[in-house]
C-alpha cells in the first residue's frame, strides 16, 4: 500500500508538468494580450510595450516557460520569479501589486469551506436517498426520489440561486442575501476563525451550500440507486440471506459497502471541483471565492492567474483521485494494491 | 483517511460553535457612524494613482487623493483643488508653460486600521508633512517613468519629453521632463505643444501628488491598508482583496466638517441582479438598475420614486471600415447611418433614457455640439434614396448587395447583442439589406478590429464606446479619430478633419477651439460619415430616500459630497 502511494505520487510529476505546459501553450495561443485594453479602451503600443517588458512578456515563449517553472535565477536573468517549483505562482497581471499566491490565499479558503460543506450535504442526502430508492424499487419513494434527482440535476444554479435569494432572503427574510461570514485572516490559512463560526456563518452558508450540494446530491443518489440494485442481485447477497443474516446487516454491511465503489469514484472529482470554487454560485451569492478567477482571468488574459488556478485545481484533483483509489481497498477487500 | 479528516473538521466546527456561543458579548449602545453601504461591483485592480486606469480604481482614488484641479460635478468645468490658481506662460524656448500655485494646508495622513487613528505624517525632521510641489513633481515623474509601466501614462504625453521618456528612449533622463517645483508651493509644467485643455488633464489621477517616502518604504505594497499614505477626504480602513473595502472619513481633511458620511462600507458584488436584490433588501443605499429590471422599477410605486436617470459622458457608436467595399462609398455609409432609428432603439431596447447621438462628444464636454445639431439624423427615406443611388450607380440590385456579405461585429455581451439585433432589423426593414451579426470575446475582438488586420478579415461595421477621461473635445474626436493620434480603426484617409482637431488642440482662444471642434465633428459625422454615432449613455440608478447623492457629469463617485440620514436607514433595516 505504502509503495503504491509513493508510486502514484511520483506519477503526479509528469501529469502536472503536462498540465502546466498545455495550459501555458493554450492560453498564449488565444489572440489578445493582458495589456491590450483597459475597460472599453485599447492602450497605445508604447504603453503595452512598457507593461510587457515589466512582466517579461517580451521574452521568447520558451524562456517565459522556464522562468515560470524554475525561476529567473536559473536563466541568469534579473527578475522576481522564483518558479512554480519553489511555490511562486508569479504576479497577477491585472491586479497590480498582488501576487497569484496572495490572490489564491485570499479566495481559496471561502471556496474550500463552501465546497466542503456542499460535498458533505451531497453525500448526506445522496446516499440515503439512493439507498431508499433502490430498496423500494418502483415504489412511490423511488419515483419521488427520481423526480427530485431529475429536478435538481436539470435546474441550473443560474436559475436556482436567484430563486433561492428571491424566496428565502427577500420574501421570507430567513437568510442574508449574499456574502460569506468568514473573512481573512483564516485559521490555519483556510478555516474560519473560531469566533466567526456562529449561527451567522451557517446562515450565510445555507443557500450557497444548498444550491451547490443539491445538484451533486442528485447525481450521487442516482448512481447509488443503480449500483445498489446491481449489487443486490449478486450471488453473495443471496448467500448472505441464505445464511439467515438479518436484512439490515445484508444491506448495510454487504450490499451498500460494495455498491459505494462507483459512488466514491465520482465523489473524488466532484470534491475537487467544489473545493476549488464554482463560478456561478460564488458570483450570484457574492462570495469572494476562487471560482471567479477561473473565468475572469481568461477574459483578462491574466496569464499567471490562469496558470495558478489551473494548477491548484489539478493538484487537488490528483490528490482527490488518489484518496478515492485508496478508499477502494477499504470498501472492497478484494482490491489490493501491490 | 478521508473519514478522519471529515471527523476532524466536524469536531472543529461543532467545538467552534460552542465556543462562539459562549463568547458573544452584549451589543454596545454606541451610536452607529453614518455609514454608506456601497457596491464597488468589482475588485479595484489598484488604488495607486500612477497605475489606475479603470473606473473602480479611479472612484476609490478620487476619495483618497487630491489632484491639482477638479471638475465641477454639475457643469464639468475645471475648478481649483490642490492648486488655487494657475497661469499660462511661455518659456525661453517659446514653449507653453502652466504654473500652478498650491494651497499649503492639505495634510499627508496615515490611518492605523488597528487603532482607528488618523495621524499627520511627519518628515525626517519631525515636521508635519503637507502636500507640496515636490510631491506633485515626484508623482508626475513616477507616472512617466518607464519602469512604473503605467497603463495611463500616455495621458501625460503633452508634457515636454514625457513621450520619449515613457518610451524609454536613449538620451533622456527624468530631469528632462517638463515639470519642476519652482518653490515648495509652486509647480510649473512645460508643454510639448500648446494645449488649452491642460488644466483639465492636470487634475487627472496620474498627475496627482504621490508620497515618495511611503512608496520607497513599501514598494508595490504601499497601497495596502495600514501602509498607505493619503491626502484626500477619506482614508483606507480595510481592503480584503476581492471581497470588501472600507473607507473612513479623514478628520484632518481641509473640509472635514462638510464631509457627512463617516464610513463607506464597500462590497464587490459583480452580479447585477444580486446587487439589486441587496438594494431591495435595504443592504445597499444606491445601485445601478440591471436592464431586465428597468420595466419593473418604472412600474413599481416605491422603486419608481427612487429611480434616477442621469447623463453619463460616454458615447456608443458603430464604426465603418471606410476602405472596405461597399463601405468605401459615402452613400452606403449614409444609408446605414440614417436607417438607424435611434429613438426607437432607446425606447424599446436600451430603455435607460439614453440621448440619441448624431455626433461624437456628449453634452458637458468642452466643444461638444448639442445633441442632434450636427451630423445625420435618422431618416429612413433619405437612407433608402442614398442606397438606391449607390445601387443604380453600380448597376447592382439589393440581391447583389446582399451577396457582398456585409458583417456587423460586436464584442460578446447580451446588451450589445440585443442592440445589434434591433439595428440589423432596422436595416432590413428600411433598406432591404441582409447584414450578418457576429461577435467575439472582448480581447479577441480588439485584435480583430485593429488597423493592421487584413481587410478581408475586418468586419464592415463594428461597435465601440468611448467615455471621457477629461471634459474636453481633445479627448474625443482628436484622441479617438485623428489619424496621427488614434488607432485609425475607421481606416480613413487623412483630411480636413485631422487638420481641424490638430488646430483646435493648439488654439489658445476657447471660442476659436469651440468653433474648430464644431467643424471637426461636422466633418467626420456629416461630410465623411465615417462612423454612425448611436447614443450618449445615461446612468440608470435607484437611490434610497435616506441618501442624497449627486451624479457628476464626468462620472465617478464623490462620497464626500453626499449625505445620509442614518436614523432613517436603521429604521428601514428594522434596527
Interface residues (C-beta under 8 A of the other chain):
Chain A: X30 X31 X32 X33 X35 X36 X37 X38 X39 X40 X41 X42 X43 X44 X46 X47 X49 X50 X51 X53 X54 X94 X95 X96 X97 X98 X102 X103 X106 X107 X116 X120 X162 X165 X166 X169 X170 X177 X178 X179 X180 X183 X184 X191 X192 X194 X195 X196 X197 X198 X283 X284 X285 X286 X288 X292 X299 X300 X301 X323 X326 X327
Chain B: X1 X2 X6 X9 X12 X13 X15 X16 X17 X19 X20 X21 X23 X24 X43 X45 X46 X48 X51 X53 X54 X55 X146 X147 X149 X150 X151 X152 X153 X154 X163 X166 X167 X168 X220 X221 X223 X240 X241 X242 X243 X244 X267 X268 X269 X270 X271 X273 X274 X275 X277 X278 X280 X281 X283 X441 X442 X443 X444 X446 X447 X448 X464 X465 X466 X467 X487
